[in-house]
Amino acid sequence: MDFEPTHKYHVLTEEVDHLSSVSKSSFLDVAIRLLSRHITLFLKIPSYAYLRAKVLCEDITELEEERFTVDDLLMLIYESFLVRLREAHTHQDLYTIYRSIITSDYKDASVHSYRTLKDKHQPSYEMKFKITVPRNKVLRCEVFLYDLAQYVPNHMLSIERVIEILFTDFIIQYCAGSNPGLIEDLLETLGE
């Protein structure tokens, strides 16, 4: 299984190509577009952050008496990010969001205080997994990355990297207790 990021503008490129060839679309093109309403993304998350998220999700499942998975948590975090993108109306707003991503605590996650867990029998400190995201939600982030490239041409962000950083940052903040109402906010969001 390949865990390299997709092309930075994979869905955006497909959408632009589709718009430019709408009149020339074949039945096969239409069928492929209908079948690809979801995009599979391959993520790399620090193992401890993944396990901590799993335990958090089990706690939420117990409280809500409804199954809540790491994928569900990841999508809630990502959808919260998309709300921030929708509220960004200026280039400065986009740049502020970009700065919040690149200055995250994620870079410190691998050297966090969990080094004591490391021993020669520990397989890897990186959890690799895939998640399926609705195509329109992938497109929204790719539009942000494309817009951002107009002002920060050499940024190295991909949608996978954005989600990895958001997720890991969320877990670091949760473990640090920097958001005491976090569980209640999640439960409220689940109830909607």
Residue frames relative to the residue before (quaternion, step in Angstrom):
aa qw qx qy qz dx dy dz
M 1.0000 0.0000 0.0000 0.0000 0.00 0.00 0.00
D 0.3245 -0.7582 0.5384 0.1730 3.56 -0.76 1.05
F 0.1395 -0.8113 0.5651 0.0546 3.56 -0.79 1.02
E 0.3616 0.7043 -0.5215 0.3181 3.57 1.09 0.63
P 0.5708 -0.5967 0.4217 0.3746 3.59 -1.04 0.64
T 0.5258 -0.5818 0.5025 0.3640 3.52 -1.19 0.53
H 0.6741 -0.4184 0.3751 0.4793 3.55 -1.25 0.18
K 0.6130 -0.6124 0.3526 0.3534 3.56 -0.88 0.92
Y 0.7997 0.1922 -0.0875 0.5620 3.60 1.04 -0.77
H 0.0645 0.8560 -0.5093 0.0610 3.59 1.01 0.80
V 0.7430 0.3892 -0.2230 0.4967 3.61 0.63 -1.11
L 0.6237 0.5433 -0.3386 0.4485 3.58 0.97 -0.79
T 0.6493 0.5094 -0.3091 0.4726 3.59 0.95 -0.87
E 0.6516 0.5099 -0.3154 0.4647 3.59 0.94 -0.87
E 0.6593 0.5149 -0.3102 0.4517 3.59 0.95 -0.87
V 0.6540 0.4967 -0.3113 0.4783 3.58 0.95 -0.85
D 0.6382 0.5196 -0.3197 0.4696 3.59 0.97 -0.85
H 0.6480 0.5236 -0.3121 0.4567 3.56 0.98 -0.87
L 0.6644 0.5094 -0.3064 0.4530 3.58 0.91 -0.90
S 0.6964 0.4707 -0.2837 0.4615 3.56 1.00 -0.76
S 0.7729 0.3120 -0.1841 0.5209 3.59 1.19 -0.31
V 0.2049 0.8187 -0.5155 0.1484 3.59 1.18 0.48
S 0.7012 0.4671 -0.2876 0.4554 3.58 0.84 -0.87
K 0.7155 0.4325 -0.2505 0.4881 3.60 1.19 -0.47
S 0.3919 0.7544 -0.4624 0.2518 3.61 1.25 0.06
S 0.2934 -0.7388 0.5836 0.1658 3.50 -0.97 0.92
F 0.6824 -0.4504 0.3655 0.4447 3.55 -1.29 0.16
L 0.6367 0.5370 -0.3225 0.4496 3.58 1.00 -0.83
D 0.6366 0.5266 -0.3276 0.4583 3.62 0.96 -0.81
V 0.6600 0.5018 -0.2981 0.4730 3.55 0.93 -0.94
A 0.6538 0.5178 -0.3094 0.4568 3.60 0.93 -0.88
I 0.6530 0.5086 -0.3137 0.4653 3.59 0.93 -0.87
R 0.6564 0.5065 -0.3163 0.4610 3.60 0.93 -0.84
L 0.6575 0.5059 -0.3130 0.4624 3.59 1.00 -0.79
L 0.6893 0.4831 -0.2764 0.4637 3.56 1.03 -0.77
S 0.7213 0.4287 -0.2500 0.4832 3.58 1.14 -0.48
R 0.1785 0.8059 -0.5385 0.1693 3.57 0.83 0.98
H 0.7336 0.2712 -0.1847 0.5951 3.55 1.31 -0.23
I 0.2318 -0.7528 0.6054 0.1144 3.51 -1.17 0.72
T 0.3011 -0.7350 0.5780 0.1871 3.56 -0.98 0.85
L 0.1112 -0.7830 0.6114 0.0260 3.52 -0.84 1.09
F 0.2652 -0.7549 0.5832 0.1405 3.55 -1.07 0.78
L 0.1001 -0.8326 0.5446 -0.0152 3.54 -0.60 1.22
K 0.1892 -0.7252 0.6482 0.1345 3.53 -1.34 0.47
I 0.0076 0.7980 -0.5981 0.0739 3.54 -0.59 1.21
P 0.5459 -0.5837 0.4604 0.3864 3.63 -1.00 0.65
S 0.5739 -0.6442 0.3884 0.3239 3.58 -0.85 1.01
Y 0.6645 0.5026 -0.3265 0.4463 3.57 0.86 -0.87
A 0.6342 0.5246 -0.3361 0.4579 3.60 0.96 -0.82
Y 0.6440 0.5150 -0.3223 0.4649 3.59 0.99 -0.82
L 0.6818 0.4821 -0.2918 0.4664 3.59 0.87 -0.95
R 0.6341 0.5194 -0.3327 0.4665 3.59 1.01 -0.76
A 0.6376 0.5165 -0.3152 0.4769 3.58 1.05 -0.79
K 0.6269 0.5432 -0.3312 0.4497 3.56 1.02 -0.81
V 0.6570 0.4938 -0.3041 0.4818 3.59 0.96 -0.87
L 0.6276 0.5296 -0.3280 0.4670 3.59 0.99 -0.82
C 0.6654 0.5031 -0.2972 0.4645 3.58 0.94 -0.88
E 0.6216 0.5212 -0.3385 0.4767 3.59 1.07 -0.69
D 0.6286 0.5242 -0.3308 0.4697 3.60 1.03 -0.77
I 0.6616 0.4964 -0.3016 0.4743 3.58 0.95 -0.88
T 0.6136 0.5454 -0.3404 0.4584 3.59 1.03 -0.79
E 0.6608 0.5037 -0.3033 0.4665 3.58 0.94 -0.87
L 0.6829 0.4963 -0.2869 0.4528 3.58 0.88 -0.94
E 0.7615 0.3868 -0.1856 0.4858 3.56 0.92 -0.94
E 0.2699 -0.7777 0.5072 0.2552 3.56 1.30 -0.41
E 0.6160 0.4469 -0.3528 0.5443 3.52 1.11 0.85
R 0.5523 -0.6457 0.4192 0.3199 3.54 -0.92 0.95
F 0.0320 0.7708 -0.6326 0.0687 3.56 -0.90 1.03
T 0.1365 -0.8380 0.5278 0.0211 3.57 -0.50 1.22
V 0.6798 -0.4457 0.3791 0.4421 3.54 -1.34 0.11
D 0.6133 0.5390 -0.3473 0.4612 3.60 1.03 -0.71
D 0.6359 0.5217 -0.3223 0.4686 3.59 1.01 -0.82
L 0.6499 0.5112 -0.3060 0.4719 3.57 0.96 -0.89
L 0.6492 0.5269 -0.3109 0.4519 3.53 0.91 -0.94
M 0.6750 0.4872 -0.2953 0.4689 3.59 0.92 -0.88
L 0.6200 0.5283 -0.3514 0.4615 3.62 1.03 -0.67
I 0.6509 0.5063 -0.3066 0.4753 3.56 0.97 -0.89
Y 0.6724 0.4966 -0.2948 0.4629 3.57 0.91 -0.93
E 0.6614 0.5021 -0.3111 0.4622 3.61 0.94 -0.85
S 0.5994 0.5410 -0.3520 0.4735 3.58 1.12 -0.62
F 0.6279 0.5221 -0.3155 0.4835 3.57 1.07 -0.77
L 0.6517 0.5189 -0.3151 0.4546 3.59 0.95 -0.86
V 0.5914 0.5454 -0.3637 0.4696 3.60 1.11 -0.63
R 0.6335 0.5177 -0.3270 0.4730 3.60 0.98 -0.82
L 0.6472 0.5161 -0.3239 0.4580 3.59 0.98 -0.81
R 0.6531 0.5197 -0.3179 0.4498 3.59 0.95 -0.84
E 0.6901 0.4761 -0.2700 0.4735 3.56 1.10 -0.71
A 0.5708 0.5833 -0.3798 0.4355 3.60 1.27 -0.21
H 0.0714 -0.8424 0.5341 -0.0041 3.55 -0.51 1.18
T 0.7519 0.3247 -0.1952 0.5395 3.58 1.18 -0.35
H 0.6497 -0.4939 0.3974 0.4195 3.53 -1.31 0.23
Q 0.6133 0.5466 -0.3446 0.4542 3.58 1.07 -0.68
D 0.6169 0.5365 -0.3428 0.4627 3.60 1.03 -0.75
L 0.6596 0.5047 -0.3029 0.4673 3.59 0.93 -0.92
Y 0.6601 0.5068 -0.3058 0.4626 3.55 0.96 -0.87
T 0.6202 0.5358 -0.3352 0.4647 3.59 1.06 -0.74
I 0.6413 0.5010 -0.3210 0.4845 3.59 0.99 -0.79
Y 0.6269 0.5345 -0.3225 0.4661 3.58 0.96 -0.87
R 0.6695 0.4964 -0.3057 0.4602 3.62 0.84 -0.95
S 0.6483 0.5172 -0.3325 0.4491 3.59 0.97 -0.77
I 0.6407 0.5106 -0.3229 0.4738 3.58 1.13 -0.61
I 0.7567 0.4133 -0.2410 0.4456 3.58 0.69 -1.01
T 0.6974 0.4157 -0.2877 0.5080 3.60 1.19 -0.25
S 0.3223 0.7791 -0.4836 0.2351 3.57 1.21 0.41
D 0.6022 -0.5521 0.4422 0.3700 3.52 -1.36 0.12
Y 0.4108 0.7571 -0.4400 0.2540 3.58 1.28 -0.23
K 0.6332 0.5595 -0.3440 0.4095 3.58 0.93 -0.85
D 0.7017 0.4506 -0.2662 0.4834 3.60 1.17 -0.51
A 0.4497 0.7354 -0.4318 0.2654 3.58 1.26 -0.25
S 0.6949 0.4893 -0.3008 0.4328 3.59 0.88 -0.85
V 0.7362 0.3439 -0.2275 0.5366 3.60 1.16 -0.41
H 0.2638 0.7842 -0.5107 0.2340 3.52 1.28 0.41
S 0.7074 -0.4838 0.3069 0.4139 3.58 -1.22 0.11
Y 0.5066 0.6606 -0.4203 0.3610 3.60 1.20 0.28
R 0.3292 0.7642 -0.4961 0.2480 3.61 1.23 0.24
T 0.5907 0.5904 -0.3734 0.4038 3.58 1.09 -0.58
L 0.5960 0.5673 -0.3665 0.4344 3.60 1.21 -0.36
K 0.5927 0.6169 -0.3553 0.3768 3.54 1.20 -0.55
D 0.2051 0.7234 -0.6515 0.1010 3.51 -1.06 0.85
K 0.7149 -0.4781 0.2839 0.4240 3.56 -1.22 0.20
H 0.6559 0.5051 -0.3187 0.4617 3.61 1.21 -0.33
Q 0.5204 0.6309 -0.4118 0.4019 3.58 1.28 -0.21
P 0.4281 -0.7420 0.4425 0.2653 3.63 -0.54 1.08
S 0.7890 -0.2045 0.2063 0.5414 3.59 0.40 -1.15
Y 0.4012 -0.7053 0.5242 0.2585 3.52 -1.17 0.50
E 0.6820 0.4402 -0.2830 0.5109 3.54 1.28 0.17
M 0.2406 -0.7542 0.6001 0.1151 3.53 -0.83 1.08
K 0.1348 -0.7835 0.6028 0.0677 3.57 -0.79 1.02
F 0.1941 0.7744 -0.5862 0.1380 3.54 -0.83 0.95
K 0.3702 -0.7193 0.5427 0.2261 3.51 -1.29 0.26
I 0.1147 -0.7648 0.6317 0.0535 3.49 -1.26 0.57
T 0.3101 -0.7352 0.5753 0.1801 3.54 -1.11 0.74
V 0.0791 -0.8064 0.5855 -0.0247 3.54 -0.73 1.16
P 0.5344 -0.6128 0.4584 0.3589 3.61 -0.94 0.77
R 0.6078 -0.6126 0.3864 0.3256 3.53 -0.97 0.97
N 0.6707 0.5092 -0.3113 0.4404 3.60 0.88 -0.88
K 0.6518 0.5002 -0.3157 0.4747 3.60 1.12 -0.59
V 0.5979 0.5164 -0.3510 0.5027 3.57 1.18 -0.52
L 0.6434 0.5367 -0.3168 0.4445 3.56 0.93 -0.93
R 0.6330 0.5481 -0.3358 0.4314 3.60 0.92 -0.86
C 0.6871 0.4592 -0.2857 0.4852 3.58 0.90 -0.86
E 0.6397 0.5197 -0.3347 0.4568 3.59 0.99 -0.74
V 0.6067 0.5288 -0.3544 0.4761 3.61 1.06 -0.66
F 0.6249 0.5270 -0.3281 0.4735 3.59 1.00 -0.82
L 0.6817 0.4874 -0.2950 0.4591 3.60 0.84 -0.96
Y 0.6431 0.5127 -0.3181 0.4716 3.58 1.03 -0.75
D 0.6473 0.5024 -0.3123 0.4807 3.58 0.94 -0.89
L 0.6409 0.5370 -0.3114 0.4515 3.55 0.99 -0.87
A 0.6346 0.5563 -0.3261 0.4260 3.59 1.01 -0.81
Q 0.5696 0.5838 -0.3865 0.4305 3.59 1.19 -0.37
Y 0.7675 0.3335 -0.1591 0.5239 3.59 1.18 -0.63
V 0.7501 0.1672 -0.1151 0.6294 3.55 1.23 -0.50
P 0.1629 -0.8705 0.4544 0.0961 3.58 0.50 1.23
N 0.7619 0.3837 -0.2099 0.4777 3.60 1.01 -0.64
H 0.3103 0.7563 -0.5323 0.2198 3.60 1.12 0.36
M 0.3459 -0.7690 0.5134 0.1591 3.55 -1.04 0.79
L 0.4175 0.7316 -0.4565 0.2864 3.60 1.19 0.33
S 0.0705 -0.7153 0.6929 0.0576 3.49 -1.27 0.69
I 0.6675 -0.4792 0.3463 0.4526 3.59 -1.18 0.19
E 0.6206 0.5426 -0.3460 0.4479 3.59 1.02 -0.77
R 0.6703 0.5029 -0.2963 0.4582 3.56 0.89 -0.96
V 0.6225 0.5348 -0.3401 0.4592 3.58 0.98 -0.80
I 0.6886 0.4740 -0.2880 0.4672 3.59 0.82 -0.96
E 0.6240 0.5400 -0.3388 0.4520 3.61 0.97 -0.81
I 0.6804 0.4819 -0.2856 0.4726 3.58 0.91 -0.94
L 0.6538 0.5175 -0.3207 0.4494 3.61 0.87 -0.91
F 0.6755 0.5063 -0.2862 0.4532 3.56 0.90 -0.98
T 0.7020 0.4646 -0.2744 0.4649 3.57 0.79 -1.04
D 0.6239 0.5333 -0.3321 0.4648 3.58 1.01 -0.76
F 0.6274 0.5425 -0.3264 0.4533 3.56 0.98 -0.88
I 0.6862 0.4805 -0.2859 0.4653 3.59 0.87 -0.96
I 0.6267 0.5262 -0.3367 0.4659 3.60 0.99 -0.79
Q 0.6706 0.4876 -0.2964 0.4741 3.58 0.91 -0.90
Y 0.6270 0.5319 -0.3346 0.4604 3.58 1.02 -0.77
C 0.6806 0.4907 -0.2854 0.4631 3.59 0.87 -0.96
A 0.6727 0.4911 -0.2854 0.4742 3.58 1.09 -0.71
G 0.4051 -0.7337 0.4568 0.2983 3.57 1.26 -0.31
S 0.3689 0.7667 -0.4629 0.2487 3.58 1.20 0.42
N 0.7459 0.2443 -0.1922 0.5890 3.59 1.27 -0.05
P 0.2077 -0.8454 0.4785 0.1151 3.59 0.22 1.27
G 0.7179 0.4348 -0.2615 0.4766 3.63 1.07 -0.56
L 0.2824 0.8199 -0.4672 0.1725 3.56 1.29 0.27
I 0.6810 0.4809 -0.2976 0.4652 3.60 0.78 -0.99
E 0.6537 0.5110 -0.3180 0.4588 3.59 0.91 -0.89
D 0.6404 0.5216 -0.3216 0.4631 3.59 0.99 -0.83
L 0.6548 0.5068 -0.3095 0.4675 3.57 1.00 -0.85
L 0.6617 0.5015 -0.3077 0.4647 3.56 0.93 -0.89
E 0.6338 0.5226 -0.3292 0.4656 3.58 1.05 -0.74
T 0.6474 0.5105 -0.3108 0.4728 3.57 0.99 -0.85
L 0.6374 0.5276 -0.3245 0.4583 3.58 1.01 -0.78
G 0.6617 0.5344 -0.2982 0.4332 3.55 1.04 -0.78
E 0.6164 0.5713 -0.3441 0.4187 3.59 1.19 -0.43
